[in-house]
Amino acid sequence: MAMQLIFIVTNLSIFALGLILLIYGSTVFVESASRFARQQGVSELFIGLTIVAIGTSLPEIISSSTAIVAGYSELAFTNVMGSTLINMTLVVGLSAVISPLASNAVVIDRDAKIMILILGVFAAILLDPLTPGTIVLWEGALLLLLLIAYLSFLFTRREQCESCYQFHVFVDYLIRLRFLTSLRGLASTPKQVPKESSAETTETDSESIAGEDTKSLKDLILIIVSAFFVILGAQFVVSGSDFITYTWGVEQGVIGLVIVALGTSLPELTVSLNSAKRGFGRLLIGNVIGSNIVNITLGIGLIPLIIPANIGLQIGNIMIMAFVLGISVVFFYVIRKDWRVTRREGLLLLLLYIIAQIALIYFTQFTV
């Protein structure tokens, strides 16, 4: 009996350690990668659109990708959908209860519609009659192209007229495949004019360059180590979820929807609560929408480029997809109404989170 208890505690500890490694490792990765890119002359905008945007979603991306590779695609699906649901309800709802949030009428309207569009495309892919419940190579590539088009659009349209922020402009940009010609020079920065050398400054410059090289090497090591921690953490999470399923009969969909999704969303929740306290509502809502877009496209679309992701069309998965799509429409209505999220609307979002969790746990655990 004692040995069995030790075995259970050990496996649950490994699962918890996996979540900690995912969260802590991704935080260090983003900070180190951003500093390293900056030292190499990469533009701040490119860092924000790629390293920061993707890095903050790293726990969801790596844990979902690891689950698909290990043959637990349903865990990956519920993790991504659960994180998307949590971001729109729990994260924004709690933040609004702390302090009412203002939203950007120009940008948020467009980005929220793009998020709903990507969710709709994902639902269509999942229900595709040719490969029902399975994400194959071309479908994964489609999701990744949507992400590339979105990031490219943000970069190339940043200094243009207000009308260029409208949703129909993005749709035109996407359909005409203009992003394929807009990626060149994305990471480039203006070249610095070389300073005139002099005997007095040579020694100082040499010391400065040596110091920068040391910092770059340190950050590079941190990038490698933190990436290893994230990957190791994902392995622990997948292994732990398998143990919980085997020991107590909890469906992997429930584990991904409740435990893993909440754990991997903790960084967004912490940052959002701090942003709400400081009055950065527009930034908060934008980050939530961007995080959802990255989670869906990279978390699900990456691995199917190599192997198919067999998610399945159980009633629980269909209900999860339907709930997330429906709540995304409600979320859009809430942030668009008066372009602010009040405390009352924050409570509504929290209530939606509780209702959705109870309903989806029931459909995932007790139906086939």
C-alpha positions in Angstrom: 0.0 0.0 0.0 2.8 2.4 0.9 4.7 1.5 -2.3 1.5 2.2 -4.3 1.1 5.6 -2.6 4.7 6.5 -3.3 4.2 5.5 -7.0 1.1 7.7 -7.3 2.8 10.7 -5.5 5.9 10.3 -7.7 3.9 10.4 -11.0 1.7 13.3 -9.9 4.9 15.2 -8.9 6.4 14.5 -12.3 3.2 15.9 -13.9 3.3 19.0 -11.7 7.1 19.4 -12.4 6.3 19.2 -16.1 3.9 22.2 -15.9 6.4 24.2 -13.9 9.2 23.5 -16.4 6.9 24.4 -19.3 5.9 27.8 -17.7 9.4 28.7 -16.3 11.3 27.5 -19.3 9.1 29.4 -21.8 9.5 32.6 -19.7 13.3 32.4 -19.7 13.3 31.4 -23.4 11.3 34.5 -24.4 13.5 36.9 -22.4 16.8 35.3 -23.6 15.8 35.0 -27.2 14.5 38.6 -27.3 17.8 39.9 -25.9 19.9 37.7 -28.2 17.9 38.8 -31.3 18.2 42.5 -30.2 22.0 42.1 -29.9 22.2 40.6 -33.4 20.4 43.7 -34.9 17.0 42.2 -35.4 14.2 44.8 -35.4 12.0 45.3 -32.3 8.9 44.8 -34.4 10.0 41.5 -35.7 10.9 40.4 -32.2 7.5 41.3 -31.0 5.6 39.6 -33.9 7.6 36.4 -33.7 9.7 35.6 -30.6 7.4 37.3 -28.0 4.1 36.4 -29.7 5.1 32.7 -30.2 7.2 32.4 -27.1 4.4 33.3 -24.7 2.4 30.5 -26.3 5.3 28.1 -26.1 3.8 25.9 -23.3 0.7 25.2 -25.3 2.6 24.7 -28.6 5.3 22.4 -27.2 2.9 20.4 -25.0 0.4 20.0 -27.8 3.1 19.0 -30.4 4.6 16.5 -27.9 1.2 15.0 -27.3 0.5 14.6 -31.1 3.9 12.9 -31.6 3.3 10.6 -28.7 -0.1 9.6 -30.2 -2.3 11.6 -27.8 -3.8 14.0 -30.4 -7.0 14.4 -28.3 -4.9 15.8 -25.4 -3.3 18.3 -27.8 -6.7 19.3 -29.2 -8.3 19.8 -25.8 -5.2 21.6 -24.5 -5.4 24.2 -27.3 -9.1 24.6 -27.2 -9.1 24.8 -23.4 -6.4 27.5 -23.5 -8.4 29.4 -26.1 -11.5 29.2 -23.9 -9.7 30.2 -20.8 -8.1 33.2 -22.5 -11.5 34.5 -23.7 -13.4 33.9 -20.4 -11.3 33.4 -17.3 -8.4 35.7 -18.3 -10.4 38.6 -19.7 -13.2 38.1 -17.1 -11.0 38.2 -14.0 -9.1 41.1 -15.4 -12.3 43.1 -16.1 -13.5 42.3 -12.5 -10.3 43.9 -11.2 -10.5 46.9 -13.5 -12.9 47.6 -16.4 -11.0 47.1 -19.7 -10.9 49.5 -22.7 -10.5 47.9 -26.1 -9.1 49.4 -29.3 -12.0 49.9 -31.8 -9.8 49.9 -34.8 -7.4 46.9 -34.2 -9.4 44.7 -31.9 -12.4 44.5 -34.3 -10.2 43.2 -37.0 -8.1 40.8 -34.9 -11.1 39.3 -33.2 -12.7 38.6 -36.6 -9.5 37.0 -37.8 -9.5 34.8 -34.7 -13.0 33.7 -35.4 -12.1 33.1 -39.0 -9.2 30.8 -38.0 -11.5 29.0 -35.5 -14.0 28.5 -38.3 -11.3 27.1 -40.7 -10.1 24.8 -38.0 -13.6 23.5 -37.4 -14.1 22.9 -41.1 -10.7 21.0 -41.2 -11.8 18.9 -38.3 -15.1 18.0 -39.9 -13.6 17.5 -43.4 -15.5 14.5 -44.9 -12.3 13.3 -46.6 -10.3 13.0 -43.4 -12.9 13.4 -40.6 -11.3 14.0 -37.2 -7.7 13.9 -38.6 -5.4 16.9 -39.4 -3.2 15.9 -42.4 -0.3 17.7 -44.1 -2.1 20.1 -46.3 -4.5 21.1 -43.5 -1.6 21.7 -41.1 0.0 23.8 -43.8 -3.2 25.8 -44.2 -3.2 26.7 -40.5 0.4 27.8 -40.6 -0.2 29.9 -43.7 -3.0 31.7 -41.9 -0.5 32.5 -39.1 2.1 33.7 -41.6 -0.4 35.8 -43.4 -1.6 37.4 -40.1 1.9 38.2 -38.9 2.9 39.5 -42.3 -0.2 41.7 -42.5 0.5 43.2 -39.1 4.0 44.2 -40.2 3.3 45.5 -43.7 0.1 47.4 -42.9 1.4 49.0 -39.6 1.9 52.5 -41.1 -1.0 52.7 -43.5 -4.4 54.3 -43.3 -7.1 53.3 -40.8 -9.1 51.6 -43.4 -6.2 49.1 -43.9 -7.0 47.8 -40.4 -10.4 46.6 -41.5 -11.1 42.9 -41.6 -12.1 42.8 -45.3 -8.6 44.3 -46.2 -7.0 41.3 -44.4 -9.3 38.9 -46.3 -8.3 40.5 -49.6 -4.6 40.3 -48.5 -5.0 36.6 -47.7 -7.0 35.6 -50.8 -4.6 37.4 -53.2 -1.6 35.7 -51.4 0.0 39.1 -51.0 1.8 37.9 -47.9 4.1 35.8 -50.0 5.6 38.9 -51.5 5.6 40.9 -48.2 7.9 38.7 -46.1 11.1 39.8 -47.7 13.0 42.2 -45.4 10.7 41.5 -42.4 13.6 40.9 -40.0 15.9 43.5 -41.5 16.9 46.7 -39.7 18.5 49.8 -41.1 22.2 49.5 -41.2 24.1 51.6 -38.8 26.5 54.2 -40.2 29.9 53.1 -39.1 31.6 55.5 -36.7 34.9 57.1 -37.6 37.6 55.2 -35.8 40.2 56.9 -33.7 43.0 55.8 -31.4 41.2 57.1 -28.3 38.0 55.0 -28.9 39.5 51.8 -30.3 40.2 50.3 -26.8 36.7 51.3 -25.6 35.0 49.8 -28.6 37.0 46.6 -28.2 35.9 46.2 -24.6 32.3 47.0 -25.6 32.3 44.3 -28.4 33.8 41.8 -26.0 31.1 42.5 -23.4 28.4 42.2 -26.0 29.9 38.8 -27.2 29.8 37.6 -23.6 26.2 38.6 -23.2 25.2 37.0 -26.5 26.9 33.7 -25.5 25.2 33.7 -22.1 21.8 34.3 -23.8 22.5 31.6 -26.4 23.2 29.1 -23.6 20.0 30.2 -21.8 18.0 29.7 -25.0 19.3 26.2 -25.4 18.8 25.2 -21.7 15.3 26.8 -21.4 14.2 25.1 -24.7 15.4 21.8 -23.2 13.4 22.5 -20.0 10.3 23.3 -22.1 10.6 20.0 -24.1 11.3 18.0 -21.0 8.4 19.6 -19.2 6.1 18.7 -22.1 7.3 15.1 -21.9 6.5 15.0 -18.2 3.0 16.5 -18.7 2.1 13.9 -21.4 3.5 11.1 -19.3 1.6 12.3 -16.2 -1.6 12.7 -18.1 -1.3 9.1 -19.4 -0.7 7.9 -15.8 -3.9 9.8 -14.6 -5.9 8.3 -17.3 -4.6 4.7 -16.6 -5.0 5.0 -12.8 -8.3 6.8 -12.3 -10.0 6.5 -15.7 -10.1 10.3 -16.3 -10.3 10.9 -20.1 -7.3 12.6 -21.6 -9.7 15.1 -23.1 -10.7 16.2 -19.6 -7.1 16.4 -18.5 -6.1 18.6 -21.5 -9.2 20.7 -21.1 -9.0 21.4 -17.4 -5.5 20.7 -15.9 -3.1 21.2 -18.8 -4.9 24.1 -20.4 -5.2 26.0 -17.1 -1.5 25.2 -16.3 -0.2 26.4 -19.6 -2.4 29.5 -19.5 -1.0 30.7 -16.2 1.6 33.0 -17.8 -1.1 34.8 -19.8 -3.4 35.0 -16.7 -0.6 36.5 -14.5 0.5 39.0 -17.2 -3.2 40.0 -17.9 -4.0 40.5 -14.2 -1.0 42.8 -13.8 -1.9 44.6 -17.0 -5.5 45.2 -15.7 -4.2 46.7 -12.5 -2.1 49.1 -14.5 -4.9 50.1 -16.9 -3.5 48.4 -20.0 -6.8 47.0 -21.2 -6.2 47.4 -24.9 -2.9 45.6 -24.7 -4.4 42.9 -22.6 -7.3 42.1 -25.0 -4.9 42.2 -28.0 -2.5 39.8 -26.4 -5.3 37.4 -25.6 -6.5 37.4 -29.2 -3.0 37.1 -30.6 -2.2 34.2 -28.2 -5.4 32.4 -29.3 -4.4 32.8 -33.0 -0.9 31.4 -32.3 -2.2 28.5 -30.1 -4.6 27.3 -32.8 -2.3 27.6 -35.8 1.0 26.5 -34.3 -0.3 24.2 -31.5 -2.3 22.1 -34.0 -0.8 22.9 -37.4 2.9 22.2 -36.8 3.3 18.5 -36.3 0.7 17.4 -39.0 3.4 18.6 -41.5 5.3 15.4 -40.5 2.6 13.0 -39.2 -1.2 13.2 -39.2 -2.9 14.2 -35.9 -5.8 11.8 -35.3 -8.1 13.8 -33.0 -11.3 11.9 -33.5 -14.9 13.0 -33.8 -16.3 11.9 -30.5 -19.2 14.0 -29.3 -17.0 15.5 -26.6 -14.6 17.0 -29.2 -17.5 18.2 -31.4 -19.0 19.9 -28.4 -15.7 21.5 -27.4 -15.3 23.0 -30.9 -18.9 24.2 -30.9 -18.5 25.8 -27.4 -15.3 27.6 -28.3 -16.7 28.9 -31.5 -19.9 30.1 -29.8 -18.0 31.7 -26.9 -15.7 33.5 -29.4 -18.7 35.1 -30.9 -20.0 36.2 -27.5 -16.5 37.4 -26.6 -16.4 39.5 -29.8 -19.8 41.0 -28.9 -18.6 41.8 -25.4 -15.4 43.6 -26.4 -17.2 45.4 -29.2 -20.0 46.7 -27.1 -19.0 50.3 -26.2 -15.4 49.1 -26.9 -14.9 48.3 -23.2 -15.4 45.3 -20.9 -17.2 46.3 -17.7 -17.1 44.4 -14.4 -20.6 43.0 -15.1 -19.4 41.7 -18.5 -16.4 40.3 -16.8 -18.6 38.3 -14.4 -20.6 37.1 -17.5 -17.4 35.8 -19.0 -16.5 34.0 -15.8 -19.9 32.5 -15.6 -19.5 31.3 -19.2 -16.2 29.7 -18.2 -17.8 27.8 -15.4 -20.7 26.6 -17.5 -18.5 25.6 -20.4 -16.1 23.6 -18.1 -18.9 21.7 -16.4 -20.7 20.9 -19.7 -17.5 20.0 -21.6 -16.3 17.8 -18.8 -19.6 15.9 -18.9 -19.6 15.5 -22.7 -15.9 14.5 -22.7 -15.9 12.1 -19.8 -19.3 10.5 -19.8 -20.3 10.3 -23.5 -18.8 8.6 -26.5 
